[in-house]
Amino acid sequence: MADASVDWHTNYIEEYNPLVWKDKRKRQIRRKAFSELSLFLQVTSQITDQEANHDKLVDSITETVNDRRYFELLSRYPTDIVQYGYPFAIPATRGRLRTEATMVLERTVTQKPIHSPERYPFVQLHYYHILEQLGFQTEHLDPATILSVSNIRKEPGFIQCNRRDVYAITHNIFYYTNFGIPGEGFPDTIVPTDLSTCLSGLLLRFLAIDDTDAVAELLLAGIIQRQLDPEFVKFVLSWLQTRSENGIVPGSGVRDAIASSTQRIQNSDIDIDSLGEWDENSEHWFHDYHTVIASGLCFAVLEQEWDRLRNEAPTRDFGYWLSDSATQLLTLGNLVAVLSEYKLTEAAPLLESLTGSRVARAYSDVFNACVKFLQNQRTPDDHIGYFTDEQYVYCNGVGTTDTFDREFRNQCTNRCEAALSAVKSDETDRDRE
């Protein structure tokens, strides 16, 4: 499937052209995609001996980077090296970068403006990764120190974690480890944090809402970390394959980093409906390209790392291929998803239905985190759920505090109490066994 990804990018190579655009928003999309395609090629070329099928992509990127219109963009916008830097690595590491382009790159990297931006830790690791790929000095950057102030310095929660946080988690792993590829400039091929519960919980959550893009990135991160049950990895791969066509995993259509599947926030920079007229080919490319890149990297890394994953990763006592296993896994994922959107009334019956199930036992860390989250929503007046804003909207409409409590808070509390009571009863029964 990694080869199918290369073929797909080759077929759409004109869409990646960062120098062809009709408005600023499409320009940004193409330039970001051009950088991501270059990263894809740079990483896969280090883990496969089949670089021959990259030739057309490498030639196209090399031609573009050596075009003065492109390399002068880096001179114009030196602080944006995180966006413009990766494409230079394609010709530079193959001895094909023009002298003029080399001079621009060296001047940019050695000047002060490049250090001006205050970058998030995962972006700073991204910056570090670019400099390493380009062969520049990185003594002023310590990846371990950067990681120590990131959101994976300790295992993060997976319920109150928005999409931007999810991509920060995966990117911290990618750039700290060089995508799991050993390298002199990289501290290790895994990050020194146990992320097994977080990655499992997030994967289940995004499987349940059918988000192929997040699933591909999280699966890649879990493979690199070797912290997912190998049989679960097979299950997720099977899920991706059922959604693929000719080896290509399509995008999920959720392009806003903080939007849930049911609450997509309109963003004029990335929302396809706000971009004006694109032809059908361009729209299809835009919808899918990032997921094709992420899944292609995932398949390539898995092929390289499968034996290590199988030998070193933790396992869970769960029959993934029994008839009701997929339903149980997706129900647990849906529980995480609705809790992440604070839909407690919907979460309660899901929690109750999973109590005592095989998946609740095998994924007890994930299940128990959901239970604890619900328990922590108990208010001082012994209701379950904090609904300050909902109550304000309700009472400024036609309702009163009493009717809000009766029609909303009390119902939510009763359902959650029933679920928590079922959990407690199951725990008591198990203690007697």
N, C-alpha and C positions, 0 to 999 in steps of 0.2 A: 504493500500500500504506500510505502515511502516513495517508490518509483512512480506510482500513479500521481502522487502529489507533484513531483518534478514535471511530469508531462502536462499537468493542469496549468502550472505556472508558465510553462513554455507556450502553451496555447494562448494564454492571456498576457503575454509579455508586453504588448503595447499599452495595456491598462496601467502598468507600473511606471510608465514614463513620467518622471518628475518635472519634466520641462514642458509638458503639454497640458494646458488647463484653460478653462473658460471663466472660472471665477475662483476667488481665494479659498473657498471651502473645498472645492474639488482639488485645488492645488495642494492643500494640506493633506488631504486623504492620500493622494498619489505619492507624495514625498514620504509620508509615514510608511506606506506600503512598500515603497522602494527600499527603505532601510530595513524593514522586517524581512523582505525577501532576501536581501544580502546576508542578514544574520542567519537565516535558514540555510543558505548555501555554505556559509563559513563554518557553521556547526556540523552539518551533515558531511562536509568534505573531510572532517577530522575523524569521523567514525565509520566511514565506508570506503571500500576500495573501488566503488563504482562511479567515480566522479565523471567518467566519460559522458554520462547522460546529462551532466550539468552544462555541457559545452555551450549550448545556445544561450542559456541564461547568463553564464559567466561572460560570454562575448558581448552580450547586450549591456550588462552592467558596466563592464570595462569601457565600452565605447561611450556610455553616458558619463561616467565619472571623469574620463579624460577630455570631455567636452568642457571648454572654459566656462560655459554658462552654468555648468554644475559646480565645478570646483571653486568658482568664484562665489558661489552661495555660502561656502564655508568661511570665506574671508568677510563676507557681508554680515553673516550671523554666527560668529565664532562661539557664542555661548550655547548655540543649538547643536553642538557636536554630538550629543546623544542621538539626535535625529539624522544628522548628515554624515556621521563618522563611519558607520559600518560599511557602506558601499565602497569606501576607499580601501578596505581590507581585501576586497576581492581581487583587484588588479595588483595591489601592493604585495600580497603574499605569493603572487604568481609571477613577479618580476615584470609587470605590464603597466605600471603606473607612470604616466608621462612626467618628465622632469619638472615642468611647470606646476603640475598638480601636486607633486611631491613637495615642492617648495612651499606651496600654499598650506599643505597639511602640516609640515614641520613648523612653519611660522605660527600657525594658529595654535598648535598644541603647546608651544613654548612661551606664549605670551600670556600676560596676566588676565585678560578678559575671560579666558576659558574657565577661570576659577571663580568668577563673580557670582553665578547663581547659587542661591541657597537650595540645595537639592534634597528631596526626600531620600531616606536611606536606600530604598530599592533603586532610585534613579542614580544615586551616587555609586552603587555597585554596578549599575549599567554603564556608567561613565568609566569606572575602573576596568570593566570587561572590554570596552572599546579600546582603551589605551593599550591593554595587554595584547589584543588581537592585532593592533597596528604596530606593536613592537616598541612603544615609547616607555620612558621611565615612569614608574608608579610609586616611588619611595614615599611621596607625600600622601599616599592613600593606603590605609591599612584595612583590608576587607573585614578582618575580625572585629576591629573597632566599629566599623560602620554597621556590621551585623548586630553588634551589642546594643544599638539604639534603634533597631528595626522592630517590626511587629512579630518577629519570630525569635527574639532573644529568649522568650519563654513560649511555651505552646499557647497560641491564641485560642479564644473561644470560636466556635463555628456557628453559633446561633445568631448573635448580634454582630454580624460580620458582613458588611455590604460588599458589592462586587468590586469596588475599588480596593478594599482591604484584601479580597481574595487574590486579585492580580498582583498586589504588593507581596503577598506571601509567596506566590509562585515565582515571581521575578527575583525576589531575594534568593531563592533556592537556585534558580537558573544561573544567575551571574556570579554568585559566590562560588559555585562548584564548577563553572564553565560547562554547564549542562551535564555534569557527571563525568567529564572527560579529564583525565589527569593532565596537569600542566604545571610547569615550574612556577608560574606566577600566581597559582591558585592554592589556597590553604588546604583544601580537602575536596573529595568528590561527594561529600554530603555535608549538610550543615549540622553543627553539634547540638541539636535540639530534637527531642522526641516529638514528632509531629503526627504520630500514627492516628491518634483520636481526631485531631483537627482535620487531617486530610480525608479520613474515612467519613467523618460527619459531613464535610463539605461536598465530597463526591456524591454521597447519598442524596443530599439536598438538591444538587444540580441535575442529577439523574432524574429525580422526581419531577422537575419542572421542564425537562427535555431541553436543557441548555447545552448543546454540543460543544460550544466554544469553551465554556468554563470547565466542562468535563475533560476535554482534551488537555487543557493546561494543568489541571489538578492531577490527572493521571500521569502526565509527564513528570510533575514534581514528585509524586509518590514513587514512581519508578526510580528516579534519581536518588531519592532518600532511602529506598529499599525498606519502606515502612508500611507497605500495604500487603495484605494477604495475597500471595500469588494467585490463588483461586479467585479472589475478588478482582484482581487485575484482568484475569481471563473473562470474568463476567462483564466487566466494563468494556473490554475490547469487543466482546460479542454484541453488546448494546450499541456501540459505535458502528459496528459493521452492519447491523440491521438498518441503520439510518443512512448508510453510504450507498453510493451508486458508482459502479465501476471503480471502486477503491477510493472514492472521494467522499469525505465527510462534509456535508453542507453546514453552513452557518446557522446559528440559532435565531438571528435577527435581533438579539438584544445587544445593542451597541453602546448604550449608556452605562458607564461603569457603576453607577449607583442605582440603576433601575432594577426592580424585580420583574418577573415575567408578567405580572398584572398591573404594574405601576411604572410603565416606561416614561421617563421624563423626556420631553422634547428638547433636543439640543441641536441648534441650527448648524453646528460644526460637523455633526456626524449622523444626523437623522436623514435617511435617504429621501424622505418626503419633502425635505426642506432644500434639497440641492438643485432644484430646477430640473430641466429635461436632460436625462441621460438615456442613451439607447439601451435596448434590452440587454445587450451583451455587457455593458458597463455596470448595469444594476445587478446582474447575476454575479459578476466578478466581485463587486463591492460587498454584496451580501455574504459571500462565501470565503473570500481570500484569507482572512485571518485564521479561520478555523482550519482551512486546508494547510496553512503553515504550521499551526500548533499540532494538528494531528499527524502531519508528516514528520515533524520532529519527534513526536511521541513514538511512532512506529519505528523510526530509525534508531532511537535510543533503546527501545525495548529489545530490538533484535540484538543489540550489542550487550545489553545488561541482563537478559533473561536468566542466564545460569546463576549469576550472582544474586538476583532477586529471589529466585527459587531456593537458594541455599541459605540466604541470610535474613530474609524478611520474616516477620512474625506471622503466625497462622491463627485462624479462628475456627472453632469447631462448629462449622455451618455447612450443610449440604447445599452448595450453590445451584446444583442442577436438579434438585427435586422439583416436583410440579408447582408447588406454591412458593418457592424460594424468591423468584423475581417479584411476586406480589408483596411478600413480606419486606424485602429490601426497599422497594419503592414506597411502601407505606411508611416505613421508618424515615425515609428521605422526605416524604411529604410532611411528616410531623415536624421535622427540622425546618422545612420551608415555611410552613404556616406560623411556627413560633417566631421565625426570623422576621415575619411581617406583623407580629404581635396579634395574630388572630387566635386568641386563647380559646374562644368558644368552639372554633373548628378543631383546634389541637386536642382538646380534652377527649373527645370520643376516639380519636386516633390513638392517643396514649393508652386509653383503656383497652382498646382492641388488641394492642400489641403486648399488653401485660402478660407475662408468662410464656410468650411465644419463643420459637427457636431463635429468631433474629434478635429479640430483646436479650436473650442469654448470650449469644455469640458476640453481639455488639453492645454488651452491657455498659461499656464506657460511654458510648453515644447515647444509649437509652437513658442511662442514669443522669447524664448531663441535661437531657430534656426534662426529666422529673425534677431535678434541682432547680432548673430555670422556672418551672411552673410554681414550685414551692416558694421561690423567692419573690413571687408577685403578690404575696399576701400583704394586705394593707393594715395599718394600725387599727382600723375599724372592722377587721376580720373579713373583708372581702378579698377576692382574688382579681388583680388587674388594676393598673394605674391608668386612668382614663381622663386626665385633666382636660385635654383638648377636645376629646369627643363630648364630654359633658358640657363644655363651654358652647360648642356648636349647637348641641341639642337644646340647651336652655335658652339660647338666643334665637331659637326658632319658635316652635310652638310648645315645647315641653317644659317641665319643671324638674327640680332636683329629685323629688319623690318619684315622679314617673320614670325618670332616667334610671334610678336605682331599681325600680320594680321591673321595668321592661328590658333593662340591659345588664346592669351590674349584678343583680341577684341571679339572673339566668346564667350568666357567665360563671359566677361563683359556684352555683349548684352543679354545673357540669364539670368544672375543674375539681371540685370536692369529690365527686363520684369517681373520677379518674384516679385521683390520688389515693382514695380509699381502696380502690382495686389494686393499686400498686402495693400498698401497705399489707393488704390481705395476702397477696402473692408472696411477699417477703416473709410473712409469718408462716405460711404453709411450707416454704422452702426451709425455714429454720427448723421445722419439725421433722423434716425428712432425714 
